[in-house]
Amino acid sequence: MGERIRVIKRMEEPKEYKIEKDMKILQERLSDKKIAIEKGIDILDALEKAEALDAVHAAIVQRKVITGNIVTELNKEQYEGILDNIGNVLFMFGDLDLEEASVFVKKINNGMRVANRANSNNKTSVKDLLGALKDPEINSSITMLLNFLKGMSREE
Protein backbone atom coordinates (compact mmCIF):
# COMPACT_ATOMS: atom_id res chain seq x y z
CA MET A 1 0.00 0.00 0.00
CA GLY A 2 1.06 3.52 -0.66
CA GLU A 3 1.95 6.20 1.78
CA ARG A 4 -0.84 8.42 3.15
CA ILE A 5 -1.13 11.93 1.76
CA ARG A 6 -0.50 14.35 4.57
CA VAL A 7 -0.11 17.67 2.76
CA ILE A 8 -1.95 18.80 -0.32
CA LYS A 9 0.04 21.21 -2.43
CA ARG A 10 -1.77 23.49 -4.80
CA MET A 11 -0.50 23.62 -8.30
CA GLU A 12 0.91 27.03 -8.89
CA GLU A 13 0.64 28.67 -12.27
CA PRO A 14 3.96 29.65 -13.73
CA LYS A 15 4.72 33.35 -13.37
CA GLU A 16 4.94 33.82 -17.14
CA TYR A 17 1.46 32.32 -17.60
CA LYS A 18 0.02 34.65 -14.94
CA ILE A 19 1.66 37.70 -16.56
CA GLU A 20 0.36 36.67 -19.98
CA LYS A 21 -3.15 36.16 -18.60
CA ASP A 22 -3.10 39.55 -16.83
CA MET A 23 -1.84 41.29 -19.98
CA LYS A 24 -4.66 39.77 -22.02
CA ILE A 25 -7.24 41.00 -19.49
CA LEU A 26 -5.67 44.48 -19.53
CA GLN A 27 -5.66 44.58 -23.33
CA GLU A 28 -9.36 43.68 -23.41
CA ARG A 29 -10.18 46.39 -20.87
CA LEU A 30 -8.08 48.96 -22.75
CA SER A 31 -9.88 48.06 -25.96
CA ASP A 32 -13.30 48.35 -24.28
CA LYS A 33 -12.47 51.74 -22.75
CA LYS A 34 -10.46 53.16 -25.67
CA ILE A 35 -12.59 56.28 -26.17
CA ALA A 36 -12.68 57.11 -22.45
CA ILE A 37 -8.90 56.66 -22.21
CA GLU A 38 -8.32 58.94 -25.21
CA LYS A 39 -10.59 61.59 -23.67
CA GLY A 40 -8.70 61.27 -20.39
CA ILE A 41 -5.41 61.79 -22.21
CA ASP A 42 -6.90 64.84 -23.98
CA ILE A 43 -7.95 66.28 -20.60
CA LEU A 44 -4.46 65.72 -19.21
CA ASP A 45 -2.94 67.37 -22.30
CA ALA A 46 -5.24 70.38 -21.93
CA LEU A 47 -4.38 70.72 -18.23
CA GLU A 48 -0.67 70.49 -19.06
CA LYS A 49 -0.93 73.11 -21.82
CA ALA A 50 -2.82 75.42 -19.44
CA GLU A 51 -0.07 74.80 -16.89
CA ALA A 52 -2.75 73.65 -14.46
CA LEU A 53 -1.77 70.00 -14.10
CA ASP A 54 0.67 70.72 -11.27
CA ALA A 55 -1.97 72.80 -9.46
CA VAL A 56 -4.57 70.02 -9.80
CA HIS A 57 -2.06 67.47 -8.55
CA ALA A 58 -1.13 69.67 -5.58
CA ALA A 59 -4.82 70.23 -4.77
CA ILE A 60 -5.45 66.48 -4.78
CA VAL A 61 -2.44 65.78 -2.58
CA GLN A 62 -3.33 68.57 -0.15
CA ARG A 63 -7.12 68.07 -0.28
CA LYS A 64 -7.46 67.55 3.49
CA VAL A 65 -5.60 70.77 4.25
CA ILE A 66 -7.56 72.68 1.60
CA THR A 67 -10.88 71.30 2.83
CA GLY A 68 -9.96 72.19 6.40
CA ASN A 69 -9.10 75.75 5.40
CA ILE A 70 -12.36 76.16 3.47
CA VAL A 71 -14.44 74.83 6.36
CA THR A 72 -12.59 77.06 8.83
CA GLU A 73 -13.18 80.09 6.61
CA LEU A 74 -16.88 79.30 6.07
CA ASN A 75 -17.43 78.93 9.82
CA LYS A 76 -16.70 82.63 10.27
CA GLU A 77 -19.60 84.81 11.38
CA GLN A 78 -19.44 87.01 8.27
CA TYR A 79 -20.58 84.10 6.07
CA GLU A 80 -23.42 82.98 8.35
CA GLY A 81 -26.14 84.88 6.47
CA ILE A 82 -24.91 83.73 3.08
CA LEU A 83 -24.81 80.08 4.10
CA ASP A 84 -28.26 80.30 5.71
CA ASN A 85 -29.76 81.75 2.54
CA ILE A 86 -27.98 79.68 -0.12
CA GLY A 87 -30.42 76.78 0.11
CA ASN A 88 -33.44 79.07 -0.07
CA VAL A 89 -32.01 80.87 -3.10
CA LEU A 90 -31.40 77.58 -4.92
CA PHE A 91 -34.98 76.45 -4.26
CA MET A 92 -36.24 79.86 -5.39
CA PHE A 93 -34.39 79.46 -8.69
CA GLY A 94 -36.23 76.17 -9.12
CA ASP A 95 -39.53 78.07 -9.04
CA LEU A 96 -38.34 80.79 -11.42
CA ASP A 97 -39.55 80.63 -15.03
CA LEU A 98 -36.23 81.31 -16.75
CA GLU A 99 -37.70 82.05 -20.18
CA GLU A 100 -39.96 84.76 -18.75
CA ALA A 101 -37.16 86.13 -16.57
CA SER A 102 -34.74 86.14 -19.51
CA VAL A 103 -37.00 88.42 -21.54
CA PHE A 104 -37.37 90.80 -18.60
CA VAL A 105 -33.62 90.81 -17.82
CA LYS A 106 -32.77 91.61 -21.46
CA LYS A 107 -35.11 94.61 -21.33
CA ILE A 108 -33.57 95.76 -18.03
CA ASN A 109 -30.08 95.48 -19.57
CA ASN A 110 -31.17 97.53 -22.59
CA GLY A 111 -32.66 100.17 -20.27
CA MET A 112 -29.46 100.38 -18.22
CA ARG A 113 -27.36 100.70 -21.38
CA VAL A 114 -29.46 103.64 -22.62
CA ALA A 115 -29.57 105.24 -19.14
CA ASN A 116 -25.78 105.06 -18.82
CA ARG A 117 -25.33 106.82 -22.17
CA ALA A 118 -27.81 109.60 -21.34
CA ASN A 119 -26.74 112.92 -19.88
CA SER A 120 -27.63 112.72 -16.18
CA ASN A 121 -27.20 116.48 -15.66
CA ASN A 122 -30.41 117.31 -17.53
CA LYS A 123 -33.48 118.09 -15.43
CA THR A 124 -36.83 116.52 -16.32
CA SER A 125 -39.98 118.58 -15.94
CA VAL A 126 -43.59 117.41 -15.64
CA LYS A 127 -44.12 118.64 -19.19
CA ASP A 128 -41.20 116.44 -20.34
CA LEU A 129 -42.76 113.43 -18.57
CA LEU A 130 -46.14 113.97 -20.21
CA GLY A 131 -44.47 114.48 -23.58
CA ALA A 132 -42.47 111.25 -23.10
CA LEU A 133 -45.73 109.30 -22.81
CA LYS A 134 -46.29 109.99 -26.52
CA ASP A 135 -43.08 108.09 -27.35
CA PRO A 136 -44.17 104.50 -28.20
CA GLU A 137 -41.05 102.93 -26.61
CA ILE A 138 -41.51 104.79 -23.34
CA ASN A 139 -45.25 104.15 -23.32
CA SER A 140 -44.65 100.44 -23.91
CA SER A 141 -42.09 100.32 -21.09
CA ILE A 142 -44.37 102.13 -18.65
CA THR A 143 -47.24 99.79 -19.56
CA MET A 144 -44.96 96.80 -18.95
CA LEU A 145 -43.87 98.23 -15.58
CA LEU A 146 -47.47 98.87 -14.53
CA ASN A 147 -48.45 95.31 -15.50
CA PHE A 148 -45.44 94.00 -13.59
CA LEU A 149 -46.49 95.91 -10.47
CA LYS A 150 -50.08 94.74 -10.90
CA GLY A 151 -48.90 91.14 -11.20
CA MET A 152 -46.73 91.45 -8.09
CA SER A 153 -49.73 92.37 -5.99
CA ARG A 154 -51.73 89.28 -6.97
CA GLU A 155 -51.76 86.19 -4.77
CA GLU A 156 -51.63 82.82 -6.53
N, CA, C and O of each residue as an XYZ file, in Angstrom:
624
protein
N       0.817     -1.175      0.000
C       0.000      0.000      0.000
C       0.864      1.241      0.000
O       1.990      1.246      0.497
N       0.308      2.289     -0.569
C       1.064      3.521     -0.660
C       1.040      4.330      0.631
O       0.306      4.039      1.575
N       1.850      5.322      0.622
C       1.954      6.202      1.784
C       0.766      7.173      1.805
O       0.302      7.621      0.757
N       0.285      7.488      3.005
C      -0.838      8.416      3.152
C      -0.427      9.826      2.733
O       0.710     10.248      2.938
N      -1.383     10.541      2.141
C      -1.128     11.931      1.763
C      -1.377     12.793      2.988
O      -2.468     12.788      3.559
N      -0.371     13.516      3.374
C      -0.499     14.354      4.568
C      -0.666     15.833      4.204
O      -1.371     16.562      4.902
N      -0.052     16.264      3.165
C      -0.112     17.671      2.763
C      -0.535     17.730      1.306
O      -0.008     17.026      0.444
N      -1.512     18.601      1.067
C      -1.952     18.799     -0.315
C      -1.346     20.105     -0.801
O      -1.582     21.166     -0.222
N      -0.574     20.021     -1.855
C       0.042     21.213     -2.428
C      -0.770     21.659     -3.635
O      -1.108     20.867     -4.514
N      -1.067     22.936     -3.648
C      -1.768     23.486     -4.805
C      -0.789     23.613     -5.957
O       0.397     23.891     -5.784
N      -1.334     23.400     -7.121
C      -0.498     23.616     -8.299
C      -0.427     25.116     -8.548
O      -1.453     25.787     -8.656
N       0.745     25.613     -8.635
C       0.913     27.033     -8.891
C       1.120     27.254    -10.376
O       1.830     26.510    -11.053
N       0.458     28.332    -10.867
C       0.641     28.672    -12.267
C       2.030     29.276    -12.424
O       2.501     29.984    -11.534
N       2.667     29.011    -13.510
C       3.963     29.647    -13.735
C       3.783     31.169    -13.834
O       2.753     31.653    -14.304
N       4.780     31.894    -13.392
C       4.718     33.349    -13.367
C       4.475     33.917    -14.769
O       3.717     34.876    -14.920
N       5.095     33.350    -15.773
C       4.940     33.820    -17.144
C       3.491     33.673    -17.602
O       2.960     34.552    -18.282
N       2.854     32.564    -17.231
C       1.463     32.324    -17.601
C       0.556     33.375    -16.943
O      -0.351     33.910    -17.581
N       0.813     33.659    -15.667
C       0.016     34.649    -14.941
C       0.179     36.032    -15.568
O      -0.804     36.755    -15.731
N       1.405     36.403    -15.920
C       1.657     37.699    -16.560
C       0.934     37.776    -17.896
O       0.312     38.789    -18.214
N       1.017     36.707    -18.674
C       0.361     36.666    -19.978
C      -1.155     36.803    -19.829
O      -1.797     37.528    -20.589
N      -1.710     36.113    -18.862
C      -3.153     36.161    -18.604
C      -3.575     37.576    -18.182
O      -4.580     38.097    -18.666
N      -2.803     38.190    -17.281
C      -3.103     39.549    -16.829
C      -3.008     40.553    -17.979
O      -3.834     41.459    -18.083
N      -2.007     40.393    -18.836
C      -1.843     41.291    -19.980
C      -3.031     41.179    -20.936
O      -3.488     42.182    -21.483
N      -3.521     39.973    -21.133
C      -4.665     39.773    -22.019
C      -5.904     40.471    -21.448
O      -6.663     41.104    -22.182
N      -6.098     40.346    -20.136
C      -7.237     41.005    -19.487
C      -7.110     42.524    -19.621
O      -8.087     43.211    -19.918
N      -5.897     43.043    -19.399
C      -5.670     44.483    -19.525
C      -5.912     44.972    -20.955
O      -6.503     46.033    -21.158
N      -5.457     44.203    -21.935
C      -5.662     44.583    -23.330
C      -7.149     44.646    -23.664
O      -7.593     45.555    -24.365
N      -7.919     43.680    -23.160
C      -9.363     43.682    -23.405
C     -10.015     44.912    -22.775
O     -10.865     45.561    -23.385
N      -9.606     45.221    -21.552
C     -10.180     46.388    -20.868
C      -9.783     47.682    -21.575
O     -10.605     48.586    -21.722
N      -8.526     47.774    -22.012
C      -8.082     48.957    -22.750
C      -8.882     49.121    -24.036
O      -9.275     50.231    -24.394
N      -9.117     48.022    -24.720
C      -9.879     48.058    -25.958
C     -11.319     48.502    -25.696
O     -11.874     49.298    -26.453
N     -11.921     47.986    -24.623
C     -13.301     48.346    -24.284
C     -13.429     49.820    -23.902
O     -14.453     50.445    -24.179
N     -12.413     50.367    -23.279
C     -12.468     51.741    -22.755
C     -11.612     52.703    -23.573
O     -11.187     53.737    -23.058
N     -11.355     52.382    -24.829
C     -10.455     53.163    -25.673
C     -10.861     54.635    -25.758
O     -10.018     55.517    -25.595
N     -12.131     54.904    -26.009
C     -12.593     56.285    -26.172
C     -12.429     57.062    -24.867
O     -11.973     58.205    -24.871
N     -12.803     56.434    -23.752
C     -12.676     57.108    -22.452
C     -11.209     57.394    -22.136
O     -10.886     58.451    -21.595
N     -10.334     56.469    -22.466
C      -8.900     56.660    -22.208
C      -8.359     57.804    -23.064
O      -7.582     58.628    -22.583
N      -8.771     57.852    -24.339
C      -8.323     58.937    -25.213
C      -8.813     60.290    -24.699
O      -8.071     61.272    -24.727
N     -10.065     60.343    -24.229
C     -10.591     61.592    -23.672
C      -9.820     61.981    -22.410
O      -9.537     63.159    -22.189
N      -9.485     60.999    -21.594
C      -8.700     61.269    -20.389
C      -7.336     61.837    -20.735
O      -6.857     62.762    -20.079
N      -6.714     61.288    -21.760
C      -5.410     61.793    -22.212
C      -5.560     63.221    -22.737
O      -4.711     64.074    -22.477
N      -6.648     63.480    -23.479
C      -6.898     64.837    -23.981
C      -7.064     65.833    -22.828
O      -6.561     66.954    -22.893
N      -7.773     65.415    -21.776
C      -7.951     66.283    -20.603
C      -6.603     66.569    -19.957
O      -6.308     67.712    -19.608
N      -5.786     65.533    -19.797
C      -4.458     65.724    -19.206
C      -3.603     66.649    -20.067
O      -2.880     67.497    -19.545
N      -3.687     66.482    -21.395
C      -2.943     67.367    -22.300
C      -3.395     68.820    -22.142
O      -2.570     69.732    -22.084
N      -4.714     69.023    -22.071
C      -5.241     70.384    -21.928
C      -4.796     71.001    -20.605
O      -4.427     72.175    -20.558
N      -4.829     70.217    -19.535
C      -4.376     70.721    -18.233
C      -2.890     71.058    -18.268
O      -2.459     72.047    -17.674
N      -2.114     70.242    -18.961
C      -0.672     70.486    -19.061
C      -0.400     71.750    -19.872
O       0.446     72.561    -19.497
N      -1.123     71.920    -20.992
C      -0.931     73.110    -21.823
C      -1.334     74.373    -21.070
O      -0.721     75.426    -21.246
N      -2.359     74.268    -20.235
C      -2.817     75.421    -19.444
C      -1.962     75.618    -18.196
O      -2.212     76.512    -17.388
N      -0.959     74.774    -18.059
C      -0.065     74.802    -16.893
C      -0.849     74.674    -15.589
O      -0.519     75.298    -14.580
N      -1.904     73.843    -15.637
C      -2.752     73.651    -14.458
C      -2.605     72.255    -13.869
O      -3.140     71.974    -12.796
N      -1.888     71.382    -14.560
C      -1.771     70.003    -14.097
C      -1.075     69.927    -12.742
O      -1.488     69.159    -11.873
N      -0.024     70.717    -12.561
C       0.674     70.724    -11.267
C      -0.237     71.230    -10.154
O      -0.212     70.711     -9.038
N      -1.044     72.249    -10.465
C      -1.966     72.796     -9.455
C      -3.030     71.770     -9.080
O      -3.368     71.626     -7.905
N      -3.560     71.056    -10.076
C      -4.566     70.022     -9.801
C      -3.950     68.914     -8.958
O      -4.564     68.432     -8.006
N      -2.741     68.516     -9.312
C      -2.056     67.470     -8.548
C      -1.833     67.918     -7.107
O      -2.082     67.157     -6.171
N      -1.367     69.146     -6.930
C      -1.131     69.669     -5.575
C      -2.429     69.749     -4.782
O      -2.449     69.460     -3.586
N      -3.519     70.143     -5.451
C      -4.815     70.226     -4.766
C      -5.290     68.849     -4.322
O      -5.865     68.705     -3.243
N      -5.050     67.840     -5.150
C      -5.448     66.477     -4.777
C      -4.613     65.985     -3.606
O      -5.143     65.391     -2.667
N      -3.320     66.229     -3.660
C      -2.436     65.776     -2.582
C      -2.770     66.487     -1.271
O      -2.745     65.873     -0.205
N      -3.078     67.765     -1.352
C      -3.326     68.567     -0.148
C      -4.821     68.762      0.129
O      -5.196     69.718      0.808
N      -5.674     67.880     -0.381
C      -7.122     68.070     -0.276
C      -7.613     68.190      1.161
O      -8.544     68.951      1.425
N      -7.015     67.463      2.090
C      -7.459     67.547      3.486
C      -7.152     68.919      4.064
O      -7.972     69.496      4.779
N      -5.977     69.437      3.757
C      -5.596     70.765      4.249
C      -6.499     71.828      3.624
O      -6.982     72.728      4.310
N      -6.720     71.712      2.311
C      -7.558     72.683      1.604
C      -8.984     72.644      2.139
O      -9.582     73.687      2.402
N      -9.527     71.438      2.300
C     -10.885     71.301      2.831
C     -10.976     71.891      4.229
O     -11.947     72.574      4.555
N      -9.977     71.634      5.051
C      -9.957     72.194      6.404
C      -9.954     73.708      6.394
O     -10.659     74.343      7.178
N      -9.157     74.290      5.500
C      -9.100     75.753      5.398
C     -10.433     76.337      4.934
O     -10.876     77.367      5.441
N     -11.066     75.677      3.972
C     -12.362     76.155      3.473
C     -13.410     76.100      4.574
O     -14.157     77.057      4.779
N     -13.462     74.975      5.282
C     -14.441     74.827      6.363
C     -14.187     75.857      7.458
O     -15.129     76.455      7.979
N     -12.930     76.063      7.806
C     -12.588     77.065      8.826
C     -13.040     78.454      8.387
O     -13.591     79.219      9.179
N     -12.802     78.768      7.125
C     -13.185     80.088      6.610
C     -14.705     80.248      6.588
O     -15.224     81.302      6.958
N     -15.420     79.205      6.155
C     -16.879     79.296      6.066
C     -17.554     79.333      7.429
O     -18.705     79.755      7.533
N     -16.862     78.900      8.470
C     -17.429     78.933      9.816
C     -17.382     80.327     10.436
O     -17.896     80.535     11.534
N     -16.775     81.272      9.744
C     -16.698     82.632     10.273
C     -18.078     83.286     10.242
O     -18.910     82.993      9.383
N     -18.291     84.174     11.198
C     -19.599     84.808     11.377
C     -20.041     85.608     10.151
O     -21.237     85.708      9.874
N     -19.086     86.175      9.419
C     -19.436     87.012      8.275
C     -20.131     86.230      7.156
O     -20.830     86.825      6.335
N     -19.951     84.914      7.113
C     -20.577     84.097      6.069
C     -21.873     83.442      6.531
O     -22.524     82.749      5.749
N     -22.255     83.648      7.771
C     -23.417     82.975      8.348
C     -24.692     83.253      7.546
O     -25.438     82.328      7.223
N     -24.937     84.517      7.227
C     -26.141     84.879      6.474
C     -26.160     84.272      5.086
O     -27.193     83.797      4.615
N     -25.007     84.292      4.437
C     -24.914     83.728      3.084
C     -25.227     82.242      3.113
O     -26.019     81.752      2.309
N     -24.608     81.530      4.036
C     -24.810     80.083      4.100
C     -26.242     79.732      4.483
O     -26.782     78.732      4.011
N     -26.863     80.549      5.337
C     -28.255     80.298      5.710
C     -29.188     80.481      4.520
O     -30.193     79.780      4.403
N     -28.859     81.418      3.640
C     -29.763     81.748      2.537
C     -29.493     80.990      1.246
O     -30.337     80.984      0.350
N     -28.335     80.353      1.133
C     -27.975     79.675     -0.123
C     -29.015     78.625     -0.518
O     -29.427     78.564     -1.676
N     -29.429     77.817      0.419
C     -30.422     76.780      0.112
C     -31.726     77.381     -0.362
O     -32.315     76.909     -1.335
N     -32.183     78.422      0.319
C     -33.440     79.069     -0.074
C     -33.345     79.677     -1.467
O     -34.294     79.608     -2.247
N     -32.200     80.270     -1.776
C     -32.011     80.868     -3.097
C     -32.042     79.788     -4.179
O     -32.646     79.986     -5.233
N     -31.405     78.666     -3.929
C     -31.404     77.581     -4.917
C     -32.816     77.064     -5.159
O     -33.195     76.812     -6.303
N     -33.599     76.902     -4.092
C     -34.983     76.449     -4.262
C     -35.817     77.515     -4.978
O     -36.712     77.183     -5.754
N     -35.528     78.785     -4.720
C     -36.241     79.862     -5.390
C     -35.961     79.824     -6.894
O     -36.869     80.030     -7.699
N     -34.717     79.562     -7.272
C     -34.393     79.459     -8.691
C     -35.139     78.308     -9.350
O     -35.438     78.362    -10.543
N     -35.440     77.274     -8.584
C     -36.229     76.165     -9.121
C     -37.638     76.592     -9.475
O     -38.237     76.033    -10.393
N     -38.180     77.570     -8.769
C     -39.535     78.069     -9.039
C     -39.562     79.129    -10.130
O     -40.630     79.440    -10.658
N     -38.416     79.684    -10.474
C     -38.339     80.790    -11.419
C     -38.505     80.288    -12.847
O     -37.856     79.323    -13.251
N     -39.374     80.944    -13.609
C     -39.545     80.631    -15.026
C     -38.450     81.380    -15.783
O     -38.555     82.587    -16.003
N     -37.410     80.668    -16.176
C     -36.225     81.307    -16.754
C     -36.496     81.975    -18.097
O     -35.876     82.990    -18.413
N     -37.406     81.427    -18.888
C     -37.701     82.053    -20.179
C     -38.348     83.419    -19.975
O     -37.985     84.391    -20.637
N     -39.312     83.486    -19.051
C     -39.960     84.764    -18.750
C     -38.953     85.739    -18.153
O     -38.915     86.908    -18.537
N     -38.142     85.265    -17.222
C     -37.157     86.127    -16.565
C     -36.117     86.616    -17.564
O     -35.656     87.754    -17.471
N     -35.747     85.772    -18.514
C     -34.739     86.135    -19.507
C     -35.200     87.325    -20.344
O     -34.422     88.242    -20.610
N     -36.459     87.310    -20.757
C     -37.002     88.423    -21.544
C     -36.940     89.706    -20.726
O     -36.526     90.750    -21.231
N     -37.347     89.629    -19.474
C     -37.369     90.797    -18.598
C     -35.952     91.314    -18.335
O     -35.722     92.523    -18.349
N     -35.010     90.411    -18.098
C     -33.624     90.810    -17.820
C     -33.000     91.486    -19.040
O     -32.254     92.454    -18.895
N     -33.298     90.982    -20.245
C     -32.771     91.614    -21.460
C     -33.271     93.050    -21.576
O     -32.518     93.950    -21.949
N     -34.548     93.258    -21.255
C     -35.109     94.610    -21.328
C     -34.483     95.517    -20.268
O     -34.230     96.694    -20.525
N     -34.235     94.971    -19.084
C     -33.571     95.756    -18.030
C     -32.160     96.138    -18.482
O     -31.736     97.277    -18.287
N     -31.434     95.197    -19.081
C     -30.080     95.483    -19.575
C     -30.096     96.575    -20.641
O     -29.257     97.476    -20.630
N     -31.056     96.491    -21.562
C     -31.169     97.533    -22.588
C     -31.442     98.888    -21.947
O     -30.844     99.892    -22.335
N     -32.348     98.920    -20.963
C     -32.663    100.170    -20.270
C     -31.451    100.743    -19.565
O     -31.230    101.954    -19.604
N     -30.660     99.895    -18.919
C     -29.459    100.377    -18.223
C     -28.436    100.912    -19.216
O     -27.765    101.908    -18.943
N     -28.316    100.257    -20.364
C     -27.361    100.702    -21.377
C     -27.718    102.110    -21.861
O     -26.852    102.978    -21.971
N     -29.014    102.323    -22.148
C     -29.465    103.637    -22.621
C     -29.314    104.674    -21.508
O     -28.883    105.799    -21.762
N     -29.666    104.301    -20.275
C     -29.573    105.236    -19.143
C     -28.129    105.648    -18.893
O     -27.872    106.805    -18.561
N     -27.193    104.739    -19.043
C     -25.777    105.063    -18.822
C     -25.232    106.006    -19.888
O     -24.314    106.781    -19.620
N     -25.789    105.944    -21.090
C     -25.330    106.820    -22.171
C     -25.948    108.216    -22.077
O     -25.396    109.180    -22.608
N     -27.088    108.320    -21.405
C     -27.811    109.595    -21.341
C     -27.081    110.583    -20.440
O     -26.320    110.196    -19.553
N     -27.327    111.850    -20.683
C     -26.737    112.922    -19.876
C     -27.539    113.034    -18.581
O     -28.714    113.401    -18.607
N     -26.914    112.724    -17.462
C     -27.626    112.720    -16.179
C     -27.745    114.109    -15.571
O     -28.396    114.274    -14.540
N     -27.130    115.109    -16.188
C     -27.198    116.477    -15.659
C     -28.484    117.193    -16.062
O     -28.847    118.203    -15.458
N     -29.169    116.680    -17.071
C     -30.406    117.314    -17.529
C     -31.509    117.121    -16.499
O     -31.620    116.063    -15.880
N     -32.323    118.158    -16.324
C     -33.478    118.089    -15.433
C     -34.694    117.689    -16.266
O     -34.801    118.049    -17.439
N     -35.608    116.941    -15.647
C     -36.828    116.524    -16.321
C     -38.005    117.219    -15.651
O     -38.176    117.162    -14.433
N     -38.809    117.874    -16.475
C     -39.981    118.575    -15.940
C     -41.216    117.697    -16.105
O     -41.169    116.656    -16.760
N     -42.323    118.131    -15.502
C     -43.594    117.411    -15.637
C     -44.019    117.412    -17.096
O     -44.550    116.423    -17.601
N     -43.778    118.539    -17.772
C     -44.119    118.636    -19.195
C     -43.319    117.599    -19.996
O     -43.856    116.960    -20.901
N     -42.031    117.438    -19.658
C     -41.195    116.438    -20.337
C     -41.744    115.026    -20.110
O     -41.759    114.203    -21.025
N     -42.195    114.757    -18.879
C     -42.759    113.434    -18.571
C     -44.016    113.167    -19.382
O     -44.173    112.085    -19.947
N     -44.906    114.139    -19.444
C     -46.143    113.968    -20.212
C     -45.837    113.825    -21.699
O     -46.476    113.038    -22.397
N     -44.865    114.582    -22.175
C     -44.467    114.478    -23.577
C     -43.842    113.120    -23.879
O     -44.007    112.590    -24.977
N     -43.121    112.555    -22.903
C     -42.473    111.254    -23.099
C     -43.494    110.136    -23.255
O     -43.209    109.114    -23.880
N     -44.688    110.328    -22.687
C     -45.727    109.297    -22.811
C     -46.161    109.099    -24.262
O     -46.689    108.045    -24.614
N     -45.937    110.113    -25.105
C     -46.294    109.994    -26.519
C     -45.299    109.116    -27.280
O     -45.618    108.596    -28.350
N     -44.097    108.953    -26.728
C     -43.076    108.094    -27.350
C     -43.514    106.638    -27.186
O     -43.712    106.185    -26.059
N     -43.671    105.888    -28.299
C     -44.167    104.503    -28.204
C     -43.270    103.589    -27.355
O     -43.781    102.716    -26.654
N     -41.957    103.775    -27.406
C     -41.054    102.928    -26.613
C     -41.243    103.180    -25.125
O     -41.317    102.242    -24.331
N     -41.322    104.451    -24.756
C     -41.506    104.789    -23.339
C     -42.876    104.326    -22.870
O     -43.010    103.771    -21.779
N     -43.896    104.554    -23.696
C     -45.247    104.146    -23.324
C     -45.314    102.637    -23.134
O     -45.943    102.152    -22.194
N     -44.672    101.903    -24.019
C     -44.646    100.439    -23.908
C     -43.935    100.003    -22.628
O     -44.382     99.078    -21.949
N     -42.836    100.665    -22.302
C     -42.087    100.318    -21.090
C     -42.884    100.628    -19.833
O     -42.889     99.841    -18.886
N     -43.559    101.774    -19.821
C     -44.375    102.131    -18.653
C     -45.524    101.149    -18.498
O     -45.841    100.730    -17.385
N     -46.152    100.777    -19.613
C     -47.238     99.791    -19.557
C     -46.723     98.465    -19.005
O     -47.386     97.830    -18.185
N     -45.542     98.051    -19.457
C     -44.961     96.803    -18.951
C     -44.692     96.902    -17.451
O     -44.981     95.967    -16.704
N     -44.139     98.031    -17.010
C     -43.866     98.228    -15.584
C     -45.148     98.206    -14.761
O     -45.192     97.598    -13.691
N     -46.188     98.867    -15.255
C     -47.467     98.869    -14.534
C     -48.046     97.457    -14.438
O     -48.557     97.062    -13.390
N     -47.964     96.703    -15.528
C     -48.450     95.314    -15.499
C     -47.620     94.459    -14.552
O     -48.147     93.583    -13.866
N     -46.321     94.720    -14.521
C     -45.440     93.997    -13.592
C     -45.856     94.279    -12.150
O     -45.979     93.356    -11.345
N     -46.072     95.547    -11.827
C     -46.488     95.914    -10.467
C     -47.856     95.322    -10.130
O     -48.093     94.878     -9.006
N     -48.755     95.322    -11.123
C     -50.078     94.741    -10.900
C     -49.954     93.240    -10.629
O     -50.623     92.705     -9.745
N     -49.108     92.576    -11.385
C     -48.903     91.135    -11.196
C     -48.258     90.809     -9.864
O     -48.552     89.772     -9.271
N     -47.382     91.679     -9.387
C     -46.728     91.448     -8.091
C     -47.721     91.471     -6.941
O     -47.522     90.801     -5.927
N     -48.787     92.238     -7.098
C     -49.735     92.373     -5.991
C     -50.734     91.223     -5.931
O     -51.468     91.101     -4.950
N     -50.776     90.393     -6.942
C     -51.732     89.276     -6.968
C     -51.193     88.082     -6.198
O     -50.003     87.772     -6.246
N     -52.091     87.426     -5.492
C     -51.755     86.192     -4.773
C     -52.148     85.013     -5.650
O     -53.225     85.016     -6.245
N     -51.298     84.020     -5.735
C     -51.628     82.822     -6.527
C     -51.979     81.680     -5.636
O     -52.284     80.590     -6.121
